[in-house]
Structures are given as structure tokens and as C-alpha cells.
Amino acid sequence: MRNLLLAFLFFVMSVNLMAQNDTTAKQLQDVTVLSNKFPTLSKNIVQRVDVLTDKNLINQQANTADILTQSGQVFVQKSQLGGGSPVIRGFEASRVLLMVDGVRLNNAIFRAGHLQNIITIDNMILDRVEINYGPSSTLYGTDALGGVVNMFTRNPKLNEDASWKTNANLIQRFASGQNENRTHLDMNIANNKWAYLTSFTNSSFGNMRQGGNRTSAYPDFGKRFFYVERVNGLDVAQVNDNPNIQRETGYHQTDLIQKVLYKPSENVEHLLNVQVSNSSNINRYDRLTESSNGLPTYAEWYYGPQKRNLISYKYAVKKLQGYFQEAFVIVNYQNLEESRISRKFKSNNKDFRIEKVNVAGVNADLLHTDAKGDLHIGVESYLDFVNSTAHRLNISTNALSAITTRYSDGPTNMGYHALYVQQTKFLNPHWVLNGGLRFNVVTMNAQFKDTALMHFPFTEAKQTYGALTGNLGLAYNGANGYRVSFGISSGFRAPNIDDLTKVFDTKTGYVVVPNTDLKPEYTYNGELNVSQITKAYTWGASVFYTVFKNAAVVDKYTFNGHSKILYQGVMSDVYAPQNKASAVVYGFNVNGKLELMYNTSLSATYTFTKGTYKDGINTMPLDHIPPTYGRIGLKHGTAKLNAELFTMFNGWKHKSDYNLNGEDNEQYATNDGMPSWMTLNFASNYNPSKKLSVGFQVENIMEKNYRYFASGISAVGRNFIVSCKIAL
């Protein structure tokens, strides 16, 4: 309640869509967004979209997940320092679509639990982030149940004349809370037809220190009392001298982007985009804190190097002759690798599970525009090929043996194909109509080559689904900055390889097995957005209600007629994803901005989400539903100095609101659930010249100890951050 009162103290309502740098009502109403694939004025979009363009917010974070957290608009879960799983309107992981430069990041093994794939996008070269709220399957297809996070990296910039010009930027960032050291260099070389952009970032993170200021009710919450070391060939549980140091959380990551732009004429562009991201091993911190009978459960549990390789080519043309005036085609290929390595305490058996995914995709979009509106037609096709292998290494004898793979071990692939149409119609100077339809076909073919270890009652899983999704809405752009929009939309998510063929243990004594009868999930959403934007203030509200049909939730199951099976040497309860009867998710967001004086403003945002599902008999909490959360900030900004004092907060998530069979991770909370919290923070950026920029930040000034809901790692304590950018 305290957090709610604070949020409403300054604002009664919120703005639906607000850009970072615009200052007048007309500018704010005319923000251009890219989430509709072609540049579109925000006032002509019914769906709520947040646009993040503030370079201090985007480039001065530890990773891309932290951009969303620090904006106050999106909740993010973390299981380890090298991670971040966005939650949009109660949907997470494979139910939220991640896009970068027009290419899907989601693939056939995106899980429904918690993901860290977003950190493979280098935030130091990001140009903007757009967040689409609500089902977005008309333009984006499967997985966009809760929304879309659209990330756009910086493009090469052409020179005005035929001479060659070189620009470069060097950024160095240090942070005390996680011993962070990041170095970034980007270079743009261009004339008036060709431009080359090279970006390189090297990131190093050490052990993260959590806040030491705890409440009396939970004096030991989050403390890291032990860690495991290998001494003379034996596992030893060592005492952690400083329990606030979350040992074994550090990692390294390297990101490289190379773009080549060729513009032979004013209306034609060719863009080649190559992206490479590679991390070190990343410890699964939450698993390393588990214990049983006073001893650590695991000696080792880490993700192997997370590799993402992307190459895409985009051809874009404007002012075409004929019915369509604009068009673009994106052809792309991705090579991805991830792995999981674990070893129980005092065991010599070290298990390796390695997944490789190759993705080939193409999409083509056409746009017709006239005085009455526009018509957007597109086609899309993606093919995913999955290779899953596993083995056990005896670290004492070096003997290798077979273990169950995480996914089907035979030839496994998925196909996503679609045709879609989206229309914007100007009914009169104030009213805009949006509508669209998409027809989707999803195929899946998974072969189980070796079923001897798990005794599967099947040797293959094949599915083909067709789905029709759509959206319809009206927007009213009135006088004095008033705006009202109402829309309905639908989304769907086809079961992927992770849903249909996975075998894994979320926690000890709990194993999830395949359910080949799983069917697609559907969402049906209605939302109302109201706002007013003036030079002095903005306010608005967004309210939504989503019906979730065929919701796949993990629940008790039987495997070959048994409710318990022996998995990795532990007798475990059997669970599987199942289509429960129905679920509902609803909530609202309020945020706004008040200009107090010249170049000084007060802003706030507050989000409430609630979700329940029915299994035909009982009504239970839906998992992935965050507690209330928000942000309040006082900011002063000029050409040379930007400074902001802000607070971030989360409400309580009581145990009664947890889904104990899902992904809410109650084992990493207190006995009562996840306590509410509030932090005080300061961020500044000083530009003494055009070639030099210096940043200074202090996170968690009051040294508060806290965790985000469903997270297995505590947030950073008092964290001093210094950064320097030099234009070369």
C-alpha cells in the first residue's frame, strides 16, 4: 500500500506512450515507432507501445535486461548475474517475443521458465528499445502472447558527400557492486553511398555483493554462507567469510557487430548485419545455494558458453511505382549454442547437456500509403533445426557414459510460416481504425533415437497447427493533447521442442517429462488507453484484460503409469506441461510526467498485474505474475548535464499468491514469500565538450537487501558506477 500511495502522490493517471526527448504536445503525439515494421506515428497505433531512446538509460547499464528494469516499465526476473528474463503483462520467456533488427530471437528451445538470452544483445550499441504490450501475433506470429521487446542496434551513418569520413567512440565503465569492467569501441567509416559500422564490447563481471541492510523479520535472507571448492580431489564446503558476497556469480562476455550499408540511390538500401556474442561459463547461482541435510546439493552447476551468431541481409526500397510504395525483405541465419553442466556434491559424475540450434528465416513486407491510411501485407518463414546431445564424465576416471538428452536426440525441427495483413484507416481528422489478420502454420517433427534410458512410450512427436489471429481497434486523437484508444487482439503460441520433448529437473526431487498431447495456447485481449499530453504535464492510464485459453501449466503427471520416477539418482515426483482449462490475466499501468520548472521534471510509473487459472475444479494463482512495481524520478537535464534522483519499488508477493507447481521459485523466497522493497538511486551524465562525456551513478544508496520476485539471486547492494565516453 505504501508503494501505491507513493505512485499516486504525484500522478493520478499515466501517459500511454511517452518518448524520452520530446517536450511539446505535438512532438509527443507524433513520435515515430518502428514496432509496426515500417515507421509509424504512435498516435495511429491502438496498442500500447513504450519507446526507450534515452541513450543514458540504454547504453549505461550492465546489460540489456537492466534497461527494461531501470525503465520501471517491465519486470525482469534473474536466476544468476548473467541473466534477465522480461515479464510483460504476466507473460514471460517463450510467451514474450524478443526481436533484434527485425529478426526473431525466440527459437524452438525457448523455455517457458526463465531465460537469459536477452543479454546476448549488446546494449552499448543499441539505438532504441520498443515494448509492445499485449498480444502481437498479427505482425509477429507465435510467442507474442504477452508482448514484444523490439531491440534496434545502431545503423551505419552515411557521409553527406563522396569523401570518406571516420568517427569512433570509446566507452569505459566500472561498477563496484559486481566488480564490473566493460570496454566498448565503435567506429563508423562512410562516404555518401557506403558506410561501415564496427562495434566491439568486452565485459567482465566479478562476484556481486548484495545489500547488507535487512529487515529484522528476515535477518539472514539471501546470505551466502557456504561455497564448494575442490581440495585434493574432494569436494569441500567452505565457509564464506562475507555472506553478502554472492560467490561464483562472475562471468565474461564478448560482443561484436559489423554492419555494411550500401545506398546506391535515395530510395534503395542494402544492409548487411553480422552479430557475434559469446560468453564464458555462467554459474547457475540459485542452484549453487541449494542444500540438503546441511550439505550443498551441487558442487557444480553452470551454463556453458552462450553463443549467438547472426547474419542478416535487408533490402529496402521506397517510392515504388504501382500500388505498393515501400517494401523490404530480410533474409537471416542464426547459429546458436547453449549447454548445462552439473555435478552433485561429492559425486564424480559430471553431466553435460549441449544444445545447438540453426535457424534460417525470411520475411517480406509491402506497404501501400494514401491519404485515407495504409495497407501492410507481409509473409514470413522460419525453419529451426535442433541438435541435442548429452554425456556423463567421471572426473576421477575420465570414463564417459550415456545420459538422457534434454530434448529429443534424433533429427528435430520446427517450421513457422505465415501470411499477414494490417490496415490503418483514417476515418476523419480525429478517428483512426486499426485492424489486421494473420494466418499461421507451425510444424514440428521430433525423433527420439534412443529411448532406452527414459523408456519413452513413443519414438516421435509430430504436430502441425494452423492458427488465425487478429486485432481491431479505434484511436481518438482529440484537442488539447487528449487521446483515447480501445482495441481487442489475439495471440497464439505453438508448443515448441522445449515444451514437447524436454526432460529436466527444476529442483531436486521434481522432474518434468514430455507431454506429446500438448496443444497451442491462445490469448484474447481487450485494452483501454487514455492520456493527455501537454507542455506542462502528461497523464494517462492503460487497463487490460486477457483471457488465456489452453494455458500450458506444469502440474502433476504420470509417466508410464508412475507418479514418481528415478531421475539422476533421485526418486522424483513427475510433472509435465498440460493445457489447463483456462486462465485470466488483468491489470493496469499508470505513469506520467510533470514539468516542475525549466529542464526539471518529475515522472512516475506504477504497474499492477493479477493472474489466475482454473483446472476444471480449483482456482489457483498463475505463475510468472509479478507483484506491483514502479518507479518515481526527479530529473534535471540540459545539453551539458543530466541528473536524476529516483526510487524503484516492488510490492509484496505473498506465498498465497505463488504457483507452487510452476516457475515462481518459492524455494528462493522467505517463508512468507518475497518481501516488498524500495531503493533510492542517483544517475548523472556530464558533457563538458562534444568529445567527452562522463557518467556517475549510485544504485541502492541505502544498501537495501532485496530480491526480485521468482529470482534466485539477491540484487546488488550500494553500487558506485563510473563511465567515460570519448569521441575519437
GUDREN-796513 format. One record per residue (C-alpha): residue in three letters; x, y, z. Coordinates in steps of 0.5 Angstrom, whole numbers, plus 500, padded with zeros to 3 digits. Example, Ala and Ser with C-alpha at 12.3 -4.5 7.8 and 13.67 -1.06 7.14 Angstrom:
BEGIN
ALA525491516;SER527498514;
This chain:
BEGIN
MET500500500;ARG506505502;ASN508504494;LEU502505491;LEU501511495;LEU507514493;ALA506513486;PHE499516486;LEU502522491;PHE505525484;PHE500523479;VAL493520479;MET494517472;SER499516467;VAL501517460;ASN500511455;LEU506513451;MET512518452;ALA519519449;GLN525521452;ASN527527449;ASP520531446;THR518537450;THR512539447;ALA505536446;LYS505536438;GLN512533439;LEU510527444;GLN504526440;ASP508525433;VAL513520436;THR515515431;VAL516508433;LEU519502429;SER515496432;ASN510496426;LYS516494422;PHE515501418;PRO516507421;THR509509424;LEU507515428;SER505513435;LYS498517435;ASN496512430;ILE497506434;VAL492503438;GLN496498442;ARG501501448;VAL508502446;ASP513505450;VAL519508447;LEU526508450;THR531512447;ASP535516452;LYS542514451;ASN544515458;LEU539509460;ILE540505454;ASN548505454;GLN550506461;GLN547499464;ALA551493466;ASN547489460;THR540490456;ALA536486461;ASP538492466;ILE535497461;LEU528494462;THR529494470;GLN531501470;SER526504466;GLY521502471;GLN516499465;VAL518492465;PHE519487471;VAL525483470;GLN527476474;LYS534474475;SER537467477;GLN544469476;LEU548475475;GLY549474468;GLY541473466;GLY535477466;SER528475464;PRO523480462;VAL516479464;ILE510483460;ARG503483463;GLY504477467;PHE508473461;GLU515471461;ALA520467457;SER517463451;ARG511468452;VAL514474450;LEU518475443;LEU525478443;MET527482437;VAL533485434;ASP534489428;GLY528485425;VAL530478427;ARG526474432;LEU531471437;ASN526466440;ASN527459437;ALA525452438;ILE528451445;PHE526458448;ARG523455455;ALA517457459;GLY521458465;HIS526464466;LEU531466460;GLN538470460;ASN538470452;ILE537478452;ILE544479455;THR547477448;ILE545484445;ASP550489447;ASN547495450;MET553499449;ILE551499441;LEU543499442;ASP540505439;ARG533504442;VAL528499445;GLU521499444;ILE516495448;ASN509493445;TYR504491451;GLY499485450;PRO498480444;SER502482438;SER501476434;THR498479428;LEU505482426;TYR510478430;GLY507471430;THR508465435;ASP510467442;ALA508474442;LEU502473448;GLY504478453;GLY508483448;VAL514484444;VAL521487446;ASN524490440;MET531492440;PHE535496435;THR542497434;ARG545503431;ASN546503424;PRO552506420;LYS551513418;LEU553516411;ASN557522410;GLU554528406;ASP559528401;ALA563523397;SER569524401;TRP571519407;LYS570520414;THR571517420;ASN568517427;ALA569513433;ASN567512440;LEU571509446;ILE567508453;GLN570505459;ARG565503465;PHE567501472;ALA562499478;SER564497485;GLY558493487;GLN559487482;ASN567489480;GLU564491473;ASN569493468;ARG567494461;THR570497455;HIS567499448;LEU569501442;ASP565503436;MET568506429;ASN564509423;ILE567510416;ALA563513411;ASN562517404;ASN555518401;LYS554511399;TRP558506403;ALA558506411;TYR561501415;LEU560501423;THR564496427;SER562495435;PHE566491440;THR565490447;ASN569486452;SER565485459;SER568483466;PHE564482472;GLY566479479;ASN562477485;MET556481486;ARG555484493;GLN548484496;GLY546490500;GLY547489508;ASN541493510;ARG536487512;THR529488516;SER529484523;ALA524479520;TYR529476515;PRO536478518;ASP539472514;PHE535473508;GLY540472502;LYS546471506;ARG551466502;PHE554462508;PHE558457504;TYR561455497;VAL564449495;GLU572448493;ARG575442490;VAL581441495;ASN586435494;GLY581431489;LEU575432494;ASP569437495;VAL569441501;ALA564446503;GLN568452505;VAL565458510;ASN564464506;ASP568470510;ASN563475508;PRO556472507;ASN554479503;ILE559477497;GLN555472493;ARG561468491;GLU561465484;THR557470480;GLY562473476;TYR563472468;HIS566475462;GLN562476455;THR565479448;ASP560482443;LEU562484436;ILE557487431;GLN559489424;LYS554493419;VAL555495412;LEU551500409;TYR550501401;LYS546506399;PRO546507391;SER540512391;GLU536516395;ASN530510395;VAL534504396;GLU538501401;HIS542495402;LEU544493410;LEU549487412;ASN549486419;VAL553481423;GLN553480430;VAL557475435;SER556474442;ASN560469446;SER560469454;SER564465459;ASN561459463;ILE556463467;ASN554459474;ARG547458476;TYR548462482;ASP541460485;ARG542452484;LEU549453488;THR546456494;GLU541450495;SER543445501;SER540438503;ASN541436510;GLY546441512;LEU550440506;PRO551443499;THR546440494;TYR551442488;ALA559442487;GLU558445480;TRP552448476;TYR553452471;TYR551454464;GLY557453458;PRO559459454;GLN552462451;LYS554463443;ARG550467439;ASN552468431;LEU547472427;ILE548474420;SER542478416;TYR541482410;LYS536487409;TYR534490402;ALA529496403;VAL526501397;LYS522507397;LYS517511392;LEU516504388;GLN511505382;GLY505502383;TYR500500389;PHE506499394;GLN510505395;GLU515501400;ALA518494401;PHE523491405;VAL526484405;ILE530481411;VAL534474410;ASN537472416;TYR541466419;GLN543464426;ASN547459430;LEU546458437;GLU549454442;GLU548453450;SER549448455;ARG548446462;ILE553442466;SER552440473;ARG555435479;LYS552434485;PHE556435492;LYS562429493;SER560426486;ASN565424481;ASN559424476;LYS559431472;ASP553431467;PHE554435460;ARG548437456;ILE549441450;GLU544444445;LYS546447438;VAL540451434;ASN541453427;VAL535458425;ALA534460418;GLY529466416;VAL526471411;ASN520476412;ALA518481406;ASP513487408;LEU510491403;LEU507498405;HIS501502401;THR500509403;ASP495514401;ALA491520404;LYS486515407;GLY491511411;ASP496505409;LEU496498408;HIS501493410;ILE502486407;GLY507481409;VAL510474409;GLU515470414;SER518464414;TYR523461420;LEU526454420;ASP529451426;PHE534445427;VAL536443434;ASN541438436;SER541436443;THR547431446;ALA549429453;HIS554425456;ARG557424463;LEU564425465;ASN567421471;ILE572427474;SER576421477;THR577416472;ASN575420466;ALA570415464;LEU565417459;SER558414459;ALA551416456;ILE545420460;THR539423458;THR539429453;ARG535435455;TYR531435448;SER530429443;ASP536426441;GLY534425434;PRO533429428;THR529435431;ASN526441427;MET520446427;GLY518451422;TYR514457423;HIS510460416;ALA505466416;LEU502471412;TYR499477415;VAL496484413;GLN495490417;GLN491496416;THR491503418;LYS484507416;PHE484515418;LEU476516419;ASN477523420;PRO482528423;HIS481525430;TRP479518429;VAL484512427;LEU482505426;ASN487499426;GLY486492424;GLY489486422;LEU489479421;ARG495473421;PHE495466418;ASN500462422;VAL502455420;VAL507451425;THR510445424;MET514440429;ASN518434428;ALA522431434;GLN525424433;PHE527420439;LYS533416437;ASP535412444;THR529411449;ALA533406453;LEU535411459;MET528414460;HIS523409457;PHE519413453;PRO513410451;PHE514414444;THR519415439;GLU517421435;ALA513427436;LYS510431430;GLN505436430;THR502441425;TYR498447427;GLY494453424;ALA492459427;LEU488465425;THR490471430;GLY488479429;ASN487485432;LEU482491432;GLY482498435;LEU480505435;ALA484511437;TYR481518438;ASN486524438;GLY483530440;ALA484537442;ASN489539448;GLY493533447;TYR487528449;ARG488521447;VAL483515448;SER484508444;PHE481502445;GLY483495442;ILE482488442;SER487483440;SER489475440;GLY496472440;PHE498465440;ARG504460442;ALA505454439;PRO508448443;ASN516448441;ILE521443442;ASP522445450;ASP515444451;LEU514437448;THR521434449;LYS524436455;VAL527432461;PHE529437467;ASP529438474;THR527445476;LYS529443483;THR532436487;GLY526431487;TYR522434482;VAL522432474;VAL519435468;VAL517430463;PRO515431456;ASN507431454;THR506430447;ASP499432447;LEU500439449;LYS497444444;PRO497451442;GLU496457447;TYR492463446;THR490470449;TYR485474447;ASN486481450;GLY482488451;GLU485494453;LEU483501454;ASN489507454;VAL487514456;SER492520456;GLN493527456;ILE500531453;THR501538454;LYS508542455;ALA507542463;TYR505535464;THR503528461;TRP498523465;GLY494517462;ALA492510464;SER492503461;VAL488498463;PHE488491460;TYR484484461;THR487478458;VAL483471457;PHE489465457;LYS486459453;ASN489452453;ALA494455458;ALA500450459;VAL502450466;VAL506445470;ASP503440474;LYS503433477;TYR503428472;THR504420471;PHE510417466;ASN509410464;GLY504410470;HIS508412475;SER508419479;LYS515418481;ILE521416477;LEU528415479;TYR532421475;GLN539423476;GLY539418482;VAL534422486;MET527419487;SER523425484;ASP516427483;VAL513427476;TYR511434473;ALA509436466;PRO506442462;GLN499441461;ASN493445458;LYS489447464;ALA482449463;SER483457462;ALA487463466;VAL486470466;VAL491476467;TYR489483468;GLY492489471;PHE493497469;ASN499501469;VAL499509471;ASN505513469;GLY506521468;LYS511527468;LEU510534471;GLU515540469;LEU516543475;MET521548472;TYR525549466;ASN529543465;THR527540471;SER521534471;LEU518529476;SER516523473;ALA513516476;THR510509473;TYR506504477;THR504497475;PHE499492478;THR498485475;LYS494479477;GLY493472474;THR489466476;TYR488459472;LYS482454473;ASP484447473;GLY477445472;ILE476444480;ASN480449483;THR482457482;MET490458483;PRO495463482;LEU498463475;ASP506463475;HIS510469473;ILE505474475;PRO510480479;PRO508484485;THR506491484;TYR512495482;GLY514502479;ARG519508479;ILE519515481;GLY524520479;LEU526527479;LYS531529473;HIS534536471;GLY537536464;THR541541460;ALA546540454;LYS551539459;LEU549536465;ASN543531466;ALA542528473;GLU536524476;LEU535522483;PHE530516483;THR527511487;MET525504485;PHE520499488;ASN516493489;GLY510491493;TRP510484497;LYS509477493;HIS506473499;LYS506466499;SER499465498;ASP500468491;TYR505464489;ASN504458484;LEU508452488;ASN508448482;GLY510453477;GLU516457476;ASP515462482;ASN521459485;GLU518460492;GLN525456495;TYR529462494;ALA524467498;THR522467505;ASN517463509;ASP512469508;GLY514470500;MET518476497;PRO518482501;SER517489499;TRP522494498;MET524501496;THR531503493;LEU534510493;ASN538512487;PHE542517483;ALA545518476;SER548523472;ASN552525466;TYR556531465;ASN558533458;PRO564538458;SER565538451;LYS563535445;LYS568530445;LEU568528452;SER562525457;VAL563523464;GLY558519468;PHE557518475;GLN551513479;VAL550511485;GLU545505486;ASN542503492;ILE544508496;MET541506503;GLU544499502;LYS538495502;ASN538488501;TYR532485497;ARG531481491;TYR526481485;PHE520476485;ALA522469483;SER529471483;GLY535466486;ILE540472487;SER539478491;ALA540485488;VAL546489488;GLY548493494;ARG551500494;ASN554500487;PHE558506485;ILE559507477;VAL563511473;SER563511466;CYS567515461;LYS566516453;ILE571519449;ALA569521441;LEU575520437;
